[in-house]
């Protein structure tokens, strides 16, 4: 299942959850026999860049951020969106 805009989710890119507004980096994808694929989105990191929090979100709820808003997790400018 593609993201909300009909595109395949690219691990390492930044996405916004259309339901909760969470913005983060897609880091993993899980496929299930009887459910939609889910994407792990890491949305906060510590001072060393290690993930602190993440959520598994249904792939169809995700919207890829534009190229000018891509960046590493914890990128303050991108996280203000």
Secondary structure, 3 states (H helix, E strand, C coil): CCCCCCCCCCCCCEEEECCCCCEEEEEEEEEECCEEEEEEEEEEECCCCCEEEEEEEEHHHEEECCHHHCCCCCCHHHHCC
